[in-house]
Every structure is written in C-alpha cells, then in structure tokens.
Amino acid sequence: MTMPPPHALVTGCSSGIGHSIAQKLLDEGWHVTGLSRRRPDVSGDFDWVPADLSQTSALPSLIEDVDTVQAVVHAAGFQYAQPLGELNDTALRDMFAVHVEAAAVLVNTLFDRIESDGRIVLIGSRTATGAGGKCQYAATKAALTGLARSWAMELAPRRITVNVVAPGPTDTPMLVDPRRSTVSPATPPLGKLVDPDDVGALTSFLLGTHGKSITGQVLTVCGGASLPR
C-alpha cells in the first residue's frame, strides 16, 4: 500500500522565504497547503488557500478543511522600520498580528491535527535581539522565541519539535519594500545577502528525520551579520 506524502502547511508562500520553503518541500515530495494573499508560482502537490494573515479571526474557518499535518511553517511577514520619535502604532499592531497572533491562532487551531513526531518552524529574524530603527519589528520577531520555547515544552510528550529559524538580511522583496526604506541592509561579512533557498534548506532539515532532536531553539542564518565587528 502506497503511503500518502507528508503534509505541511506553509504561510507566506507567495514570495521570498516562504516561497523557497514551499518549493523546497514540494521538490522533496511533500504535499503543501499554502496560505498567502497571492497565488504562488510553485510546482508540485500544492493546495492554495487565499488568506490575509493579518485578519486573524478569519483563520480558523479558512483551515477548517485542512487535513492532518506533519508540519506547520509560519513564514508570512513584513517589516515597517521607523526610528524612535517616528513610531507608528498601527505598524506595530499590524506586524504583531501577522508575525505572532497568526502563528498562535494557526497552531492552536491545528493542535489536534498535528501528528505526533510532527514539526513546527517559525520564521523569525536575526534582528529579534535588537536593531536600531527596527524596534517594533524586532519586538514582534522576539515574541516568536517565547512562543516556540513554550510550545516545545508543551508538545514534547507528543515528540513534536518547535523551532525558530532566524535569517539575517535576505535577498527577498522585503529589502526593497518602501515600508522599511528608512533602514538600508548592510552586506554581511561573507559578502552576500542570505540566499532564501538556504533558509528553505535549513527549514527542510528541521522538518526531516534528522531534525527530531532539535527543539526550542533559534537557528540563525545571517551570512556572518551577527558576528562582532
């Protein structure tokens, strides 16, 4: 009897890191359910659920027909960047909704549908430890560590791992988003921006067989940007 492919739910799959993760999993034979505002250009065993991740109250109904999953990857995100004195309350609320509330609502809703030995990966950011001009963005990404470590403790009896992958400056459309125009990315010491496919590959590792012993951790992919200067 042929076993069905493993099933992953991936948010923010229409571009950037989320797109790379979704396509990597599809290439490896996963069935992927993707949540995003725009239909992604991917190939493989893929189902798309149109979703605005900022509208968190609508998420449970959007995924009520999603079957049992072996993995949840929350990659949806965006960045507003303003210095102190110019902070925008709406920006903080919007980022918190997409980065933190959406993650909590999705995992809470799927709690009984995540199989034992499953995986949860939240896409954070190296700036979660602090970054001038990005305090609101950093705060929302820092909150993911609290979620991941707490969930890792709760889900350990089911052997479900929960981790944060924290990229540094990555070659994605976010870098040219006008909402972050007050801060220009510095080239990491290794000389190149982070390749989103590298983030996808690390996420795939965490979702795979050899990710079973890693939980409650933050794994940074930054091209050396976090090294002392």
N, C-alpha and C positions, 0 to 999 in steps of 0.2 A: 504494500500500500504506500502510495506516494504521500509524504508528509507535506503539509502546506508550508509556504515560505514564512519566515518570521515577519512580524508586522510591527512597524514603527509609525508613530505619529510625530510629525515634524512641523513646527510652526516657522513662519517667516521664510518659506521655501521659494519665494518668487525671485530672490536675488541674493547676492552676497554670500555670507557664510551659510545661511540656511539652505540656499540653493546647492552649494557644494556638498553639504551634508546629505541632502536628499538624493542627489545624483550618485554620490558615493555608495549609499546604501542600496539604491536601485541596481547599480552595477554589480553589487555583491549578492544580488538575488533576493533582497528584501521586498516585501510589499509595503509601500509607503502611503500613508494618508497624510496629505499636506494641507495645512491651514495658512491662508495668506489672502491678501486683498486682491492680488492679481494672479491669474493662472500662470504657473511657472512653465518654462520651456524645458521639460525633462523627458527622458525616455525610460520606459520600464513599466513595472507593475505598480501604477500610481493612480490614486484617487484624490481628487481635489475638493476641498470644502471651502468655499468662499467665506472669508471671515475677517472682520476688523477686530484685531486683538485688543484694541482699546475699549471695546464695548463688552466688558467682562460679564455682564449679566446675561448676555445672549449666548455665551459659550456652551453652557451645559446642554442647551437644546440643539446646538449645532453638531455636537458629537454624540448625541444620544444613540445613533445607529452605528457608531464605531465599534467594531468587534474587539475581542480580547487583543491586547497588545503585549509585545515583549519589550518595547522601548518607547520612551517619550523623550523627545528632544525639543527644548524650547529655545529657539534661535531668533525669534522675532525681536526686533529692537530698532531704536533710532536714537539720535543724540541732539539735544539742544545744548549749546555751550554759551554761557554768559558769565562774566566776572561778577564778583560782589559789587553791589550798588546798582546792578542792572538785572538782577534775577527776576524771573517770570514765574509766578505761582502756577499758572496754567501749564507751563512746560514741565514743572516737577510732577504735577498730578498726572499729566499725560504719559510721561516716561514711567512713573511708578505703576500705572495701570498696565501698560504693555509688558514691562520687564518683570514685575513682581506679582501684581494681582492676577494677571492672566496665567502665570505659571501655577499659582496656588489654586485657582479655580479649575484648571485643566487636570492637575494631578489629583485634586480632591474628588472631582467628578469621575475620573478613571480609576480611582483607588481599587475597586473590586475587579477591575478589568485588566489590571497589570499582572501578568503571570508571575508566579514565584520564579526566582532566578532572573527576573527582568532587570531593566536598566532605565535610569533617568539621568539625563545630562542637561544642565542649564548653561547656556552660553553667557558668560559674564564678560569681564573686561579687566585688563591689567590696571586700568585707572581706578578700580574699586579701592585701591589702597590710598587714593588721593591724587588729585591732579589740578593744578591751578587753572582757573577758568572753567572747570567742569564739575563743580562741587555737586550739583544736583544729579547729573548723570552718574557720577561716581557713587553717590549715596544709593541710588536705585540698584546699581550693579553690586554694591557691597551687600545689600539685603539678600541677594541670591545665595551668598555663603551661609547666612543664617538659616535660610530655607533648606539648603542642601544638607547641611550637617544635622539639622533636626530630623529631616525625613530619613536620612541614613540611619539614625538611631532607631526610629520607629519601624523602619522596613527591614532591618537586619534579620529579624526572625523569618522573614519570607525570602531571604537571600537576594533582595532587590538592592542594587547599588545605586547611589546617588552622588553625582559629582558635578563640579563646575569646571568648564573649560574657559579660560580667560585669555583671549587674544590681545596682543598689543596692536599697534597701527597696522591695519589690514587693507589690502588692495581691493576695496569694495566701493560701491556707490556712496556709502555713508561719508567717505572722505571728502566728497565734493557736494554734500548736502548743504544748502545755504543756512540751515539751522545751526550748523556748527562752524560757521565762517569766521568767527572771532578767534578760533584756535587752529593753527596750521600744524599738521602732523610732522614730527621730526623723523628723519630716516634712522632706523635702528642701527646699532653698531655693526651688524652683519651686512649692512649696505643695501638692503632691500626691505620693502614693506612685506608683512606676513602674507603668504600665499593662502587664500581661503581654502584651497584644496588640502593644505597641510592641516588646517583646523578640522576639515572633514575627515581626514585620515585618522587623526587622534580620537575624534569622536567615535569613529567606527571601531577603533581598538577597544575603547571603553565599553562599547556595546557588544563586543565579541567575547569569545570563550576566555581569553586571557585578561579580560577586564574584571573577572569575578572576584578578585582580591583587593580591588581599589574602591573605596567608598568614603564619602565625607571629605573629599579632597578638592583643592583648587589647583588645576594644572594650567600653568601659564605658557603661552606660545607667543613670544614677543620679539624674536629676532635679536635678543640681547638688550632690548629697550629698558628692562628692569635692572640691568647691571649698574653698579656705581660708575659715575662719570668722573 
